[in-house]
Amino acid sequence: MSALFHDRGAAVRIGVALALTAALGGYYAWWALQAESGWRWAMEAPAERDGAPMVFPLWTVTGVKGPDRYEISKVVKGVPVVGPATDLAVGDTVSVLGHFDASVPAVRVEERELHVLRKYKEALGILGFVLVVVAAPFAFRIRGGRLVERG
């Protein structure tokens, strides 16, 4: 058996892995807060950021205001969007690529993708998790205070 998978020193390896994961998460949080983009950033100085590119992946439609206006929300609530909205309904998931228009202020759509199968993908992920939880007792058992493979 390889020394990497040996029981001796497992706690140290787990601790190092958790510390590296926490460090990576902390770095990403710092990077995300420092990134100069997004709706809040544009609204801090609208005139200076007019025309700035805006990207909103997998945001939820929270309001349809007309045939060419709607609102999306995720981290930031109620971001106004100017673009075709005739095929949208509240609760739809969209990805929007556009630019900031300081005169409105709103995001003017250049590209938009409506994710019609998103709810099915989420349901499939939940079903997969439930099946793994149900199948786990058939593949593993506890023997001598340790989790071991059946068979």
Salt bridges, closest charged atoms under 4 A:
ASP7 OD2 - ARG146 NH2 2.83
GLU44 OE1 - ARG49 NH1 3.57
ASP87 OD2 - ARG112 NH2 2.78
ASP101 OD2 - ARG108 NE 2.50
GLU110 OE2 - HIS99 ND1 2.89
GLU113 OE2 - HIS115 ND1 3.81
GLU122 OE2 - ARG118 NE 3.72
